[in-house]
Amino acid sequence: MTSGGDCAGLNAVIRAVVHRSVNTYRWEVLGIRQATQGLMAQPPQAVNLSPDKVDPFLTAGGTMLGTTNKGNPFAFPMPDGSVRDRSEEIIAGYHQLGLDALIGIGGDGSLAILQRLAQQGNLNLVGIPKTIDNDVGVTELSIGFDTAVSIATEALDRLHFTAASHSRVMILEVMGRDAGHIAISAGIAGGADVILIPEIPYTIDGICQTIKKRQEHGKNYCLIVVAEAVRTEAGEAVTLASDFEQCRFGGIGQYLSEQICGRIGAETRVTVLGHTQRGGTPSSLDRLIGATFGVAAVDLIAQEQYDRVVTWQNRQVRSVPISEAIVRYAAVNPEGTLVRTARGLDIYLGD
């Protein structure tokens, strides 16, 4: 099952699970459609997976099984506006399919929901961390992060030339729901002059001084990368809302553009990468980590080690209890290596 937001590398995990299960253990593998909603359906929505079926998807983005990041099954929104606990329907779907174990691929939110379901319904669960934000605390790498950083870095590479040609300040807004890992990693790799992340406060004056300093040294343009969760200088969240969905982060790039233009009159342009960071061909690292995680998860089932999540630590795969994985959140360390590196490169991060 893939749960939560999609990302590149999920199909590599699915492929590895199928190959290890079928070729080594001679097990049957079912793929659950649309995450927990597939188990709610009657009959449960699942498809038999064989190596021949999954092999063509290795280089494809997204997930061949589909996913959802809406509808907490313990408080599921109904058409009449009410909410209902539908957890027992999911548990019933698991048993109706005759499953011996479930591999859930998701972030900390999805893993927390799946663990609660497993404990309530006596399900044998193994987790695999997946999030482009790379903020699951017990693993150094999560599925999707490397591809997202590569896409953001490429965007900065392309913005360099048009920024220089027109003497503009280019602002690139990248994803990062709570953490700034994508922004700081891509910003360093892509040669940004300003990197703004939720973990470090900043001032508009500090940004403007950086732009002026570059101009004084004959550099007529500036590249700024900002994580979507960065707040205004006054500490207010910048969100977008519609009639069809809850508020979500977005718009900090435009806020910065208006502030910079108003302070020093610099011509600015904003690029919002949005879901392009989730899509596209997965990087070689995401495929490699995906394959490693998939094989390790199947081996945990063979060893009957349930309620655990696979992780990448010290250049090898390990497993830890799911409760340990979801309780530890990994934001960017303001005193960490990447922050020291950025400051060493004279990149403005904040005050």
N, C-alpha and C positions, 0 to 999 in steps of 0.2 A: 504494500500500500504506500502510495506517495501522498503526503498530506501537507497542507499549508501552501504557500506560494510556490510557483514552479521556478526552476532554474536549470542551467546547463549542467549536465553530468548525471542526471537522474536515470536516464536510460542505460548508462554504463553500469550503474548499481544493479538495476533490474537484470541486465544481461549476465552479470557476474553471479547473482543469486541463482538464476536459472541454470547456468552451466555447472556451478558447483553442486547444486541440489540434484540435478538429473544425472550428470556424468559420474559423480563420485558416490552419491548416496542412493541413487535410483529412486528419488522421491518425485512426487507430482507437485507442480507449482501452479498456484492460482493467483492471478493478478486481480486485485479488487479495483473496480471502476469508481472514479470520483471519490476516493478516500472513504470516510465513514458514511457518506451518503449512499455508497454502493452497498454497504451492509444493512442500511436501513430499508433498502428497497425490497419489494416482494415480487418475485424471488430475488435474493441477493444478486447483485450484478458483479459477476466474476468471469474471467476468461482463462482457459488453460494456456499456460506458457511453455513453449518448447524452445530449445536453442535456435531452431530455424526461424521461429517467429520473432525472436528478440535480436538476433544478429544484425539485421538491417538498420536498427535504431541506434547503434553505438555512437554515430556521429551526429545524431539529431538532437536538437535542443528540446526543452520541455520534458514532458513525461508521456509515454505512450499509454499510460493507464488513466490519465486525467487526474485532477486534484481539485480541492476546494479549500479556501481559507475563511469561509463564512459558516455560521451556524454551529455554535457550541452545542453538542448533543445533550448536555445537561440543562441547557436553557435554549432550546431550539425555537427560532421565531416561526410562528404559524401565520397563515394567510390573513387571519382575523386580527392580527396584531398581538395576540397572546404569545406566551412562551410555554414550551412543554419539555419535560425531561424524556428524551427518547433514547437514553442510554441502553435500556433493556432491549430495544429493537436491534441495536448494533450487536449486542452480546448474543442475541438469538440468531442473528445472521451468521455470526462466526460459527456457532455450533451447528446451524442448519447446513452449512457447507462442509461440515465434518473436518474442520481444520485442526491440525496438531499444534501449530504455532503460527504466529503472525510477525512479519518483519515490517515495522513502521518507519518510514523515511520522512523526517520532518525536523522543524526547529524546536526550540524549547517549549513553545506553546502547544504545538501538536503532540510532542512527546509527553507533556504533562497530562493532556486529555487522554491519550492512549494508555498511559500508565494507570490512570484512575479507572478507565474501562476494564483494563486487565485485572486489576485488583478486585473490582466489583463482580466481574463475571468469570473469574478463574481462567483467564486467557494466558497462554504462554507467549510472551512478548519479548522481542529483541528490537532495539532502536538503532537507527543510523542518523547522524546529525547532518542536516541540510539547511543552509541559510547563506545567502550571498553576503549578509552582514558579518558573518564569521564571529558571532558574539556568544556562542556556546562555550562556557568557561573551561570545560575539561578537555577540549580538543584544540590543537593548534591550527587545524584546517577543517573546514566544513565544505560539503559539496556545493558548488556554484560560486564560491568566492573568487577563485582565481580567474574564471572567465569574466566575471563582472569587473574585476580590476583591469583586465586586459582591454575590455571594451572602453572603459573610462579613460585609460591611458591612450588608446588610439584616438579617441575624441580630442584629447589635449594635443596630441601630435598634429592633428589636422587644424586645430584652432590657432596654433602658433603662426602659421603662414598668413592666414587672413587677418589676424590681429596685427601683425607687423605691417602688412600691406596698407591697412587703413588707419593705423595709429589708434587702435581701440583697446579698451579694457574688455576682455572676454571673460564671462562668468559661466562656469560649467557647474550645474546642479546635479549631483549624483544621489543615488539611494543611500540609505543609512537610517533605519527607523529609530534607533536609539544610540548606535555607535558610529564612530567615524572611520572605521577600518578601510572602507573603500576609498574614501576621500583622501586620507593621508597616504595610502599606498600608491594610488594612481597619481596623486599630486607630486610625490617625490619622483616616481618613475617618468612622469610626463613633463617635468620641468616647470611646474607651477610656481608662481611668485608669491601667492597667498593661498593658504589652506585653512579652511574653517571647519571645525569639527565640534560636536556637541559637548565634548569633554573639556574644552578650553574656552574661556570667555574672550571676547574680542571687543574692539571699539572701531567705529567707522573712521575716526581720526587716525587710528593705527593703520588701517588699510590705505587711506588717502596719503599718509606719509610715505608708505611703501611705493605707491604709484609715483609720487613726486620725486622720491629718491632715484627711481629708475630713470625718470625724465632728465634729471640733473646729470646722469651718467650717459646720456645719449640714447637711452632705450625708450622708444616711443610707444610701447605697448605693455600690457600686463595680463597675465593669466591668473584667474582666481578659480579655485575649485572649492565647492561648499557642499556639505552633506545636508540632505533635505530636512533633517531634524534640528539643524542649527536654529536658534531663536533670534529674535531681533535684539538690538543692542540693549533694549529695555527688559529683555527676558521673556518676551511674549512669543508663543508658538505661532508659526505661520502655517495655516491649514487651508485645504480646499474642501468644499462640501457640495453635494448635489442632492436632489430629491430621491436618488436611488441608492445611496450608500452613505456610510458614516464618514465623519470628517477624517481626512488623512493629510499627512504632511505634504507640502508643496507650495512654492511661491517665494521661498527665501531668496532665490536668485534675483527675482524681479525687485524685491525689497532692497537688496544691496545695490542693484543698478540705479534705482531712483535716489538712494541716499548718496552714492558716489557722485552721480551727475549733479545733484543739488549742492554738494559741498565744493567740488572742484571743477565742475563743468566737463569732466571727461566723457567722451563718447563711449557708451557701453552697449554690449549685446549679451543676451542671455541664451544659453542652450540648456535645455532640460532633457537629460538622457532617458529618464523614466524606465519603462519596461524593456528598452533595448538592452539593458544590462542583464536581464534575465534570459533573453533569447539567444538564438544563434548557435553555431557549432561550439561544443564544449572544448576547452583547452585540453592539451595533453595531460596537464596535472590533474584537472578535474576528472578526466577519464581514468587516470591511474589511481587516484584516491578512491573513486567510485568503485573500481574493480576490487581494490583491497578491502574496502568496507563490506562489499557484498559477499565476498568469500568468507571473511571473518564472521559475519553475522550468521551465515549458514553453519559454520563450524560451531558457534555457540549453541545453536539448536541441537546439533548432533551430540554435544556434551551436556545437553539439558541445563544449560546455564541461562535462565530466563530473567526478565526484569533488569536487563543490562543494555548498555549502549556502547557501540564500538567507537573508539577515538583514535586520533593520530597524535602520538607523543614521542618526542625524542627519536624521530625518524623510524618509528615502528607502530604497528597497530596494537592497541590494548583495549580492554573493556572495563567499564566502571558501572556501578548501579545507576539506574536511570534517575533516581532521586538526587544523586550527587551531580549528575549532568545538568539537570534543570535548575538546581539551586544556585549554581555558580555562573554568574554573568560576566562576560569579558568585554568591557569597554576598552577604549584606547587608554593606555597608561600615560598620563601627562608627563611622567618622568621616565618613560620607557625608551627603547632603542630608536623607534621610528621618529618619535618627537625630538630626541636629541639629534638625530640625523637631519631632520628638516631644519632645525635651528642652526645646525652646523653649515647648512647650505644657504643660510641667510633667507630662508623662507619665513614670511610672516604667518604665525599661528595664533597670535593673541597677545594679550598684555598681562 
